[in-house]
């Protein structure tokens, strides 16, 4: 019995160790031409959940950064967010956000559009974008 439990705990430990962990700090960014200077997580969530059209969200393709952002800012997982956007698109209430493959691409798209909002790793920030929220 002890051997079976030990094997199960070892297997669980290996599985947990293999689970991806995103360690970089995430920031929400806008163009320097955007008048916004600060934002709360709850406000940012409105744009990434399609509840407000004041800003145009620029998304990352699926991955650890996106999953961490969804968890910490939207309090949802990627399946839940996908369902929300599917409903909005199907009913004609919104268009799904543009998805880009890297923080460099998101930063470039946000820098070029004063209405855009995105999120990237803090280490990727430069003077082409303005940080309005540091994700905790």
C-alpha positions as CSV (number, residue, x, y, z in Angstrom):
1,X,0.0,0.0,0.0
2,X,2.7,2.5,0.9
3,X,4.5,1.7,-2.3
4,X,1.4,2.5,-4.4
5,X,0.8,5.8,-2.6
6,X,4.5,6.7,-2.9
7,X,4.4,6.0,-6.7
8,X,1.2,8.1,-7.0
9,X,2.8,11.0,-5.1
10,X,5.9,10.8,-7.1
11,X,3.9,10.7,-10.4
12,X,1.9,13.8,-9.1
13,X,5.1,15.6,-8.3
14,X,6.6,14.9,-11.7
15,X,3.3,16.1,-13.3
16,X,3.3,19.3,-11.2
17,X,7.0,20.0,-12.0
18,X,6.2,19.6,-15.7
19,X,3.3,22.2,-15.6
20,X,4.4,25.4,-17.3
21,X,4.9,28.4,-15.0
22,X,5.1,31.9,-16.4
23,X,7.6,33.9,-14.3
24,X,8.0,37.2,-16.2
25,X,6.1,40.3,-15.1
26,X,3.2,41.2,-17.4
27,X,2.3,44.8,-18.3
28,X,-0.7,46.3,-20.1
29,X,0.4,48.8,-22.8
30,X,-1.0,51.5,-25.0
31,X,0.4,53.8,-27.6
32,X,2.2,56.9,-26.2
33,X,-0.4,58.9,-28.2
34,X,-3.2,57.4,-26.1
35,X,-4.2,59.8,-23.3
36,X,-4.7,56.9,-20.7
37,X,-2.1,57.0,-18.0
38,X,-3.3,54.3,-15.5
39,X,-5.8,51.5,-15.5
40,X,-7.1,48.9,-13.0
41,X,-7.2,45.2,-13.8
42,X,-11.0,45.4,-13.8
43,X,-10.9,48.1,-16.4
44,X,-8.4,46.2,-18.6
45,X,-10.6,43.1,-18.4
46,X,-13.5,45.0,-20.0
47,X,-11.6,45.4,-23.2
48,X,-10.3,41.9,-23.4
49,X,-13.7,40.4,-22.7
50,X,-15.5,42.5,-25.3
51,X,-17.5,44.6,-22.7
52,X,-16.1,47.9,-23.9
53,X,-15.0,49.2,-27.3
54,X,-13.1,52.3,-26.0
55,X,-9.9,50.4,-26.7
56,X,-9.1,47.7,-29.4
57,X,-7.5,44.7,-27.7
58,X,-4.5,43.1,-29.4
59,X,-4.1,39.5,-28.2
60,X,-1.3,37.0,-28.0
61,X,-1.8,33.6,-29.6
62,X,-2.4,30.8,-27.1
63,X,0.5,30.2,-24.7
64,X,1.8,30.8,-21.2
65,X,1.8,34.6,-21.3
66,X,-1.8,34.6,-22.5
67,X,-2.9,32.0,-19.9
68,X,-1.3,34.0,-17.1
69,X,-2.8,37.2,-18.2
70,X,-6.3,35.6,-18.4
71,X,-5.9,34.1,-15.0
72,X,-4.6,37.2,-13.3
73,X,-6.6,40.0,-15.1
74,X,-9.7,38.3,-16.5
75,X,-10.1,35.7,-13.8
76,X,-10.9,33.2,-16.5
77,X,-9.1,30.5,-18.5
78,X,-8.6,30.4,-22.3
79,X,-11.7,28.2,-22.9
80,X,-14.0,30.6,-21.0
81,X,-12.6,33.6,-22.9
82,X,-12.9,31.8,-26.2
83,X,-16.6,31.1,-25.5
84,X,-17.2,34.7,-24.6
85,X,-15.7,35.9,-27.9
86,X,-17.4,33.2,-29.9
87,X,-20.8,34.4,-28.6
88,X,-20.0,38.1,-29.3
89,X,-18.8,37.3,-32.8
90,X,-21.8,35.0,-33.5
91,X,-24.3,37.6,-32.4
92,X,-22.6,40.4,-34.3
93,X,-21.8,42.4,-31.2
94,X,-18.1,42.4,-31.7
95,X,-15.2,41.2,-33.8
96,X,-12.6,38.9,-32.2
97,X,-9.3,40.6,-31.3
98,X,-6.4,40.4,-33.6
99,X,-4.0,37.6,-32.4
100,X,-0.2,38.0,-32.8
101,X,2.5,35.5,-32.1
102,X,5.0,37.5,-30.0
103,X,5.3,40.4,-27.6
104,X,7.4,42.2,-30.2
105,X,4.5,42.0,-32.7
106,X,1.9,43.0,-30.1
107,X,4.1,46.0,-29.0
108,X,4.5,47.1,-32.7
109,X,0.8,46.9,-33.3
110,X,-0.1,48.8,-30.1
111,X,2.5,51.4,-30.8
112,X,1.0,52.0,-34.3
113,X,-2.6,52.4,-33.1
114,X,-3.6,55.0,-30.4
115,X,-6.8,53.0,-29.8
116,X,-5.1,49.6,-29.3
117,X,-4.4,48.0,-25.9
118,X,-2.2,44.9,-25.4
119,X,-0.1,43.1,-22.9
120,X,3.6,42.0,-23.0
121,X,6.4,41.0,-20.8
122,X,7.7,44.0,-18.8
123,X,11.2,43.2,-20.1
124,X,10.0,44.0,-23.7
125,X,8.9,47.6,-22.8
126,X,10.6,50.5,-24.6
127,X,9.7,54.1,-25.5
128,X,7.4,53.0,-28.4
129,X,4.6,52.0,-25.9
130,X,3.3,53.3,-22.5
131,X,2.6,51.0,-19.5
132,X,-0.7,51.7,-17.9
133,X,-1.0,48.6,-15.7
134,X,1.5,46.2,-14.1
135,X,-0.2,42.8,-13.6
136,X,0.1,41.5,-10.0
